[in-house]
Amino acid sequence: MDNTNFIEISESAFKNNVDYINKRLNPGTIFSHVVKGNAYGHGIEEYVPMAARNGAQHFSVFDAHEAFRVRKVAANVDVMIMGMITESQLEWAIENEVSFYIFDEIRLAKAIEWAKKIGKKALIHLEIETGMNRSGLEELSWDPICKLLRNEKEQLEILGFCTHYGGAENISSHGRVLDQMKKFETAKIIYQAAGIVPKSYHSACSAAFLRFPQSQQDLVRIGILQYGFWPSAETYLAVEHSLSQKPDPLRRLLSWKSTVMNVKKVKKGEYIGYGNSYMAAYDMQTAAVPVGYSHGFSRSLSNSGRALIHGERVAVIGLVNMNVMMLDITHIESVQAGDEVVLIGNQGELSISVSSFSEYSDQMNYELLTRLPLDIPRIIRS
Ligand SMILES: *Cc1c(COP(=O)(O)O)cnc(C)c1O
């Protein structure tokens, strides 16, 4: 059934961003498409097949459940779990040739056990602690880990040797990132000397890929950039020198749309919606839109959010309700039920950006995108 609240994904914007990334990618380096957080809100079930038919071969996810969703819609791509996998999910991963990070001895021992039982090698990536201090093999464990890897090499295929940087998108963390790179190089040499030769080395996310091209190595794990967003304003300024007013080379894939549910005239002095947060200061015309905080349109946008109707920018008035919000359309003639409303994206000459949804903050794109509810339909447009 049609839904009156939906997210459009632009395939041509995806191709544009992939071209931009490929131009900066070293020859031979694999581009892993990071699709954790429901493909940053774009929808794994829609995004992954679209990316795959445009040549994407490698996908990274946070946990086994996301890997399962990727496998279901794309059988012949590489899938890598960077975070959570339980013991009972290890069996599925090994069976289905999904690779996963190893950041402690227990998981490694369990993976070896399951690989033996199943009769298939576990595909693993050794995550090295270099200073992020979230997960990663600490130096004290390297010796016993290397022994285990050597003794059980029949059960294992060491696809990767990797780490993650704590803040490559901020200049203030650059010293820390450089330290992490040094530590990673040291670890590499120690493991090689212990006879461990992984198939690939990888560490770069979007920001590291742009700011530290030497971090590309054999594979880059790119999330936010492929969706058309910069990791931070700083990254954009540093890479594209946007003060020269060149157009942004990236394009956003995602638009969020709905339709007008109802149009109403309200007399001067009347309150609109719940409570008394908004009083009509003149004779007004309003449009109700069937999107509220239950759909991810934050209540904090009450009396402050914006939307587009008939190519014009209009204001959210009153409180955002659970399923409905109201817009001031006094100055727009002939709005009717069924007309398109844009909550994020373009209409005519105007656009509403993801970051305008809240006071601008560097992490806002990541958070807002991934909080878009799972059950809003995602529709791919060429
Ligand atoms: C999320 C994540 C990435 C991708 O980060 P972006 O900034 O979106 O490119 C890469 N590596 C790891 C380990 C991650 O968790």
The ligand as a Gaussian input file, in Angstrom:
#p B3LYP/6-31G(d) Opt

LIG

0 1
 C       31.451000       3.679000      11.086000
 C       32.782000       3.141000      10.813000
 C       33.442000       3.480000       9.632000
 C       32.889000       4.483000       8.626000
 O       32.895000       5.787000       9.151000
 P       32.500000       7.057000       8.240000
 O       32.960000       8.220000       9.008000
 O       31.016000       7.040000       8.092000
 O       33.173000       6.862000       6.924000
 C       34.678000       2.881000       9.399000
 N       35.217000       2.005000      10.286000
 C       34.604000       1.663000      11.429000
 C       35.242000       0.688000      12.353000
 C       33.370000       2.219000      11.730000
 O       32.757000       1.895000      12.881000

